Amino acid sequence: MPGGAAVETGNAELVDARRILPGEWQLTFHAGHLATGARAGQHVHLDPRDTGGVVRRPLPINTADATTGTITLVLGGGTRGPDALTRLRAGDRLDVHGPLGRPFEVDPRSHHLLLVAEGRAMSRLRMLVDEALATGRQVTLLLGAESARDVYPSSLLPDEVEYVVATRDGSVGHRGAVTDLVPGYEAWADQAFGAGPWSTLAALARLAATRRTRLGVAKLGRKRGGGRADPVGSPLARRKAFLQVALDQTIGCATAVCLGCAVIGTNGAPLRVCRDGPVFAADELDWDLL
């Protein structure tokens, strides 16, 4: 896959399962073939049929540790009843295909990264926290949740991260939407990365589109100017975008055949989330149609 490791299919052995939020579990798997080359923003396809599931399902790679050969995945957070994968016990094995999709692209010149997540979409950004800190960058993470009981535990984050929370009911942190917090960090951030429902991502895209005018800041680009522009959707173009988003789209075949995950780009053409994404520069997507 572009920007990542070769896609492989292999067994992953469950090492640990812990409940981190009401209805949400973090599963740790030993899967060296994934942990070695996975990058933030990518996902895997699991075969849950041995646990009572029906079809393969995609899950974002929450964290990956090449040293221990482990990855973590987060389950739950929805309202569809018990998840078949929660029946797994330590030592159980699953068939896992990945890593899939295109990752986040951080510009080498970016030192201050702003991450914005809503609810369970936190698992799409969690690995980016580790990658950024490992390269000496500063990270501010803004999280939106319905209430205090739904807030991602700070104990699962590195101490170096500035962690700011907004809750709809005001039970902890800022009362309101997580996007209310963004204007306070726009001037500080070199790049921003978002994950969450369409409404949240669309609000972030609107802020990003007007950022240069409102703040009078330059965008990342060629140091000397001139030459051809980088192709839209290329790693270089995404790397220079202020905002990248990870779409929480249902992915069926994960091979770009069924087009069930397609979204519309600014040129009117369909983009396949499973292969062209799940990470996109915000200016690649037609937010009015989305």
C-alpha positions as a Python dict, from the first residue, in 0.01 Angstrom:
ca = {
    (1, 'M'): (0, 0, 0),
    (2, 'P'): (120, 355, -63),
    (3, 'G'): (319, 491, 226),
    (4, 'G'): (299, 176, 434),
    (5, 'A'): (411, -183, 471),
    (6, 'A'): (324, -461, 231),
    (7, 'V'): (-24, -598, 294),
    (8, 'E'): (-21, -941, 455),
    (9, 'T'): (-270, -1188, 592),
    (10, 'G'): (-178, -1374, 907),
    (11, 'N'): (-283, -1484, 1252),
    (12, 'A'): (-305, -1240, 1538),
    (13, 'E'): (-309, -1378, 1893),
    (14, 'L'): (-504, -1196, 2160),
    (15, 'V'): (-277, -1099, 2450),
    (16, 'D'): (-504, -877, 2658),
    (17, 'A'): (-852, -726, 2660),
    (18, 'R'): (-955, -438, 2882),
    (19, 'R'): (-1266, -224, 2912),
    (20, 'I'): (-1163, 140, 2874),
    (21, 'L'): (-1506, 307, 2853),
    (22, 'P'): (-1870, 198, 2887),
    (23, 'G'): (-1926, -41, 2597),
    (24, 'E'): (-1572, 5, 2465),
    (25, 'W'): (-1282, -240, 2483),
    (26, 'Q'): (-916, -222, 2391),
    (27, 'L'): (-775, -549, 2254),
    (28, 'T'): (-402, -615, 2236),
    (29, 'F'): (-287, -864, 1973),
    (30, 'H'): (53, -1012, 1903),
    (31, 'A'): (85, -956, 1528),
    (32, 'G'): (443, -889, 1425),
    (33, 'H'): (356, -870, 1058),
    (34, 'L'): (137, -567, 1134),
    (35, 'A'): (326, -398, 1416),
    (36, 'T'): (645, -365, 1214),
    (37, 'G'): (521, -159, 923),
    (38, 'A'): (184, -8, 1014),
    (39, 'R'): (146, 370, 1014),
    (40, 'A'): (-100, 602, 1182),
    (41, 'G'): (-431, 621, 999),
    (42, 'Q'): (-421, 271, 854),
    (43, 'H'): (-658, -10, 943),
    (44, 'V'): (-690, -387, 937),
    (45, 'H'): (-960, -628, 824),
    (46, 'L'): (-1052, -895, 1077),
    (47, 'D'): (-1221, -1228, 1010),
    (48, 'P'): (-1451, -1274, 1313),
    (49, 'R'): (-1637, -1582, 1191),
    (50, 'D'): (-1486, -1805, 1458),
    (51, 'T'): (-1636, -1575, 1721),
    (52, 'G'): (-1986, -1567, 1575),
    (53, 'G'): (-1936, -1280, 1334),
    (54, 'V'): (-2046, -1298, 971),
    (55, 'V'): (-1811, -1096, 750),
    (56, 'R'): (-1471, -937, 768),
    (57, 'R'): (-1473, -599, 936),
    (58, 'P'): (-1234, -303, 932),
    (59, 'L'): (-1088, -154, 1249),
    (60, 'P'): (-836, 132, 1281),
    (61, 'I'): (-496, 41, 1421),
    (62, 'N'): (-505, 216, 1758),
    (63, 'T'): (-136, 163, 1846),
    (64, 'A'): (152, -47, 1715),
    (65, 'D'): (473, -148, 1893),
    (66, 'A'): (740, -297, 1667),
    (67, 'T'): (956, -388, 1967),
    (68, 'T'): (696, -618, 2123),
    (69, 'G'): (525, -706, 1795),
    (70, 'T'): (185, -598, 1929),
    (71, 'I'): (-99, -382, 1805),
    (72, 'T'): (-411, -258, 1982),
    (73, 'L'): (-760, -224, 1839),
    (74, 'V'): (-1062, -59, 2000),
    (75, 'L'): (-1408, -215, 1982),
    (76, 'G'): (-1750, -83, 2069),
    (77, 'G'): (-1885, 261, 2129),
    (78, 'G'): (-2192, 190, 1917),
    (79, 'T'): (-2549, 90, 1996),
    (80, 'R'): (-2578, -234, 1799),
    (81, 'G'): (-2553, -469, 2094),
    (82, 'P'): (-2271, -701, 2206),
    (83, 'D'): (-1975, -727, 1972),
    (84, 'A'): (-1882, -1082, 1873),
    (85, 'L'): (-1515, -996, 1914),
    (86, 'T'): (-1564, -926, 2285),
    (87, 'R'): (-1606, -1300, 2333),
    (88, 'L'): (-1237, -1350, 2258),
    (89, 'R'): (-1008, -1471, 2535),
    (90, 'A'): (-631, -1450, 2575),
    (91, 'G'): (-466, -1698, 2342),
    (92, 'D'): (-745, -1690, 2083),
    (93, 'R'): (-636, -1623, 1726),
    (94, 'L'): (-793, -1429, 1443),
    (95, 'D'): (-715, -1402, 1074),
    (96, 'V'): (-605, -1042, 1012),
    (97, 'H'): (-543, -868, 679),
    (98, 'G'): (-339, -548, 667),
    (99, 'P'): (-214, -289, 711),
    (100, 'L'): (-464, -130, 471),
    (101, 'G'): (-522, 219, 345),
    (102, 'R'): (-315, 533, 326),
    (103, 'P'): (-174, 690, 642),
    (104, 'F'): (-146, 1041, 778),
    (105, 'E'): (132, 1244, 617),
    (106, 'V'): (323, 1481, 846),
    (107, 'D'): (536, 1748, 683),
    (108, 'P'): (901, 1734, 798),
    (109, 'R'): (881, 2106, 880),
    (110, 'S'): (582, 2068, 1113),
    (111, 'H'): (670, 2086, 1482),
    (112, 'H'): (331, 2163, 1639),
    (113, 'L'): (53, 1914, 1562),
    (114, 'L'): (-312, 1970, 1654),
    (115, 'L'): (-521, 1653, 1676),
    (116, 'V'): (-902, 1679, 1697),
    (117, 'A'): (-1113, 1372, 1774),
    (118, 'E'): (-1476, 1312, 1853),
    (119, 'G'): (-1581, 1015, 2065),
    (120, 'R'): (-1475, 670, 1953),
    (121, 'A'): (-1290, 818, 1653),
    (122, 'M'): (-1004, 871, 1897),
    (123, 'S'): (-867, 531, 1788),
    (124, 'R'): (-799, 677, 1441),
    (125, 'L'): (-562, 937, 1587),
    (126, 'R'): (-407, 756, 1881),
    (127, 'M'): (-115, 608, 1685),
    (128, 'L'): (-36, 948, 1537),
    (129, 'V'): (29, 1071, 1892),
    (130, 'D'): (305, 813, 1935),
    (131, 'E'): (457, 876, 1592),
    (132, 'A'): (466, 1251, 1647),
    (133, 'L'): (624, 1232, 1992),
    (134, 'A'): (883, 981, 1869),
    (135, 'T'): (1003, 1240, 1617),
    (136, 'G'): (1028, 1521, 1873),
    (137, 'R'): (709, 1707, 1783),
    (138, 'Q'): (469, 1879, 2022),
    (139, 'V'): (113, 1748, 2027),
    (140, 'T'): (-211, 1900, 2147),
    (141, 'L'): (-509, 1665, 2145),
    (142, 'L'): (-863, 1804, 2155),
    (143, 'L'): (-1133, 1548, 2233),
    (144, 'G'): (-1509, 1587, 2216),
    (145, 'A'): (-1751, 1359, 2404),
    (146, 'E'): (-2111, 1354, 2518),
    (147, 'S'): (-2025, 1349, 2888),
    (148, 'A'): (-1746, 1275, 3135),
    (149, 'R'): (-1822, 902, 3126),
    (150, 'D'): (-1737, 895, 2753),
    (151, 'V'): (-1398, 1072, 2775),
    (152, 'Y'): (-1095, 872, 2662),
    (153, 'P'): (-883, 798, 2971),
    (154, 'S'): (-584, 1027, 3006),
    (155, 'S'): (-395, 734, 3159),
    (156, 'L'): (-379, 579, 2811),
    (157, 'L'): (-197, 881, 2669),
    (158, 'P'): (170, 981, 2703),
    (159, 'D'): (236, 1250, 2962),
    (160, 'E'): (391, 1477, 2696),
    (161, 'V'): (56, 1537, 2523),
    (162, 'E'): (-150, 1845, 2602),
    (163, 'Y'): (-498, 1695, 2639),
    (164, 'V'): (-804, 1923, 2628),
    (165, 'V'): (-1160, 1794, 2656),
    (166, 'A'): (-1500, 1929, 2556),
    (167, 'T'): (-1827, 1763, 2662),
    (168, 'R'): (-2173, 1838, 2530),
    (169, 'D'): (-2324, 1844, 2879),
    (170, 'G'): (-2035, 2033, 3039),
    (171, 'S'): (-1967, 1757, 3293),
    (172, 'V'): (-1592, 1795, 3231),
    (173, 'G'): (-1384, 2047, 3040),
    (174, 'H'): (-1538, 2291, 2794),
    (175, 'R'): (-1915, 2281, 2761),
    (176, 'G'): (-2001, 2243, 2394),
    (177, 'A'): (-1850, 2101, 2077),
    (178, 'V'): (-1484, 2011, 2038),
    (179, 'T'): (-1468, 2242, 1735),
    (180, 'D'): (-1526, 2535, 1973),
    (181, 'L'): (-1172, 2476, 2101),
    (182, 'V'): (-996, 2481, 1765),
    (183, 'P'): (-967, 2860, 1712),
    (184, 'G'): (-754, 2884, 2024),
    (185, 'Y'): (-489, 2658, 1869),
    (186, 'E'): (-500, 2741, 1497),
    (187, 'A'): (-216, 2992, 1507),
    (188, 'W'): (2, 2757, 1712),
    (189, 'A'): (-47, 2453, 1490),
    (190, 'D'): (163, 2379, 1184),
    (191, 'Q'): (-78, 2104, 1081),
    (192, 'A'): (-406, 1961, 1206),
    (193, 'F'): (-552, 1611, 1189),
    (194, 'G'): (-915, 1521, 1253),
    (195, 'A'): (-1132, 1217, 1309),
    (196, 'G'): (-1500, 1199, 1394),
    (197, 'P'): (-1850, 1222, 1246),
    (198, 'W'): (-1915, 1406, 921),
    (199, 'S'): (-2049, 1713, 1101),
    (200, 'T'): (-1731, 1753, 1304),
    (201, 'L'): (-1500, 1701, 1005),
    (202, 'A'): (-1702, 1942, 792),
    (203, 'A'): (-1671, 2208, 1063),
    (204, 'L'): (-1295, 2151, 1079),
    (205, 'A'): (-1272, 2173, 699),
    (206, 'R'): (-1454, 2508, 700),
    (207, 'L'): (-1215, 2645, 961),
    (208, 'A'): (-913, 2518, 768),
    (209, 'A'): (-1036, 2669, 441),
    (210, 'T'): (-1050, 3018, 592),
    (211, 'R'): (-750, 2991, 823),
    (212, 'R'): (-496, 3170, 604),
    (213, 'T'): (-728, 3466, 549),
    (214, 'R'): (-835, 3493, 911),
    (215, 'L'): (-490, 3450, 1063),
    (216, 'G'): (-267, 3576, 785),
    (217, 'V'): (-43, 3270, 792),
    (218, 'A'): (149, 3104, 512),
    (219, 'K'): (79, 2750, 403),
    (220, 'L'): (337, 2477, 367),
    (221, 'G'): (475, 2461, 15),
    (222, 'R'): (788, 2477, -195),
    (223, 'K'): (1068, 2670, -35),
    (224, 'R'): (1161, 2839, -361),
    (225, 'G'): (827, 2828, -542),
    (226, 'G'): (778, 2753, -909),
    (227, 'G'): (749, 2419, -1076),
    (228, 'R'): (445, 2199, -1110),
    (229, 'A'): (199, 2157, -827),
    (230, 'D'): (198, 1821, -654),
    (231, 'P'): (-84, 1596, -783),
    (232, 'V'): (-399, 1614, -571),
    (233, 'G'): (-413, 1315, -340),
    (234, 'S'): (-41, 1244, -358),
    (235, 'P'): (157, 1202, -36),
    (236, 'L'): (342, 1528, -106),
    (237, 'A'): (20, 1723, -159),
    (238, 'R'): (-135, 1582, 156),
    (239, 'R'): (182, 1654, 350),
    (240, 'K'): (149, 2023, 265),
    (241, 'A'): (-219, 2046, 358),
    (242, 'F'): (-298, 2212, 690),
    (243, 'L'): (-581, 1967, 766),
    (244, 'Q'): (-599, 1593, 705),
    (245, 'V'): (-901, 1388, 808),
    (246, 'A'): (-957, 1017, 866),
    (247, 'L'): (-1301, 911, 746),
    (248, 'D'): (-1507, 670, 954),
    (249, 'Q'): (-1664, 504, 651),
    (250, 'T'): (-1806, 153, 629),
    (251, 'I'): (-1560, -54, 426),
    (252, 'G'): (-1687, -370, 260),
    (253, 'C'): (-1441, -555, 38),
    (254, 'A'): (-1132, -344, 127),
    (255, 'T'): (-1002, -413, -226),
    (256, 'A'): (-1156, -110, -404),
    (257, 'V'): (-1393, -330, -605),
    (258, 'C'): (-1737, -289, -448),
    (259, 'L'): (-1726, 96, -428),
    (260, 'G'): (-1941, 74, -116),
    (261, 'C'): (-1706, 312, 65),
    (262, 'A'): (-1682, 575, -210),
    (263, 'V'): (-1706, 947, -135),
    (264, 'I'): (-1700, 1238, -377),
    (265, 'G'): (-1390, 1444, -441),
    (266, 'T'): (-1373, 1812, -534),
    (267, 'N'): (-1334, 1714, -901),
    (268, 'G'): (-1664, 1523, -888),
    (269, 'A'): (-1500, 1181, -914),
    (270, 'P'): (-1551, 906, -654),
    (271, 'L'): (-1273, 837, -406),
    (272, 'R'): (-1247, 492, -248),
    (273, 'V'): (-1197, 526, 125),
    (274, 'C'): (-1043, 178, 150),
    (275, 'R'): (-765, 254, -98),
    (276, 'D'): (-749, 632, -160),
    (277, 'G'): (-803, 688, 215),
    (278, 'P'): (-910, 652, 486),
    (279, 'V'): (-695, 963, 530),
    (280, 'F'): (-748, 1257, 296),
    (281, 'A'): (-645, 1619, 282),
    (282, 'A'): (-959, 1814, 369),
    (283, 'D'): (-945, 2007, 41),
    (284, 'E'): (-970, 1685, -161),
    (285, 'L'): (-1330, 1624, -52),
    (286, 'D'): (-1658, 1786, -159),
    (287, 'W'): (-1800, 1862, 184),
    (288, 'D'): (-2131, 1993, 46),
    (289, 'L'): (-2202, 1654, -112),
    (290, 'L'): (-2066, 1460, 185),
}
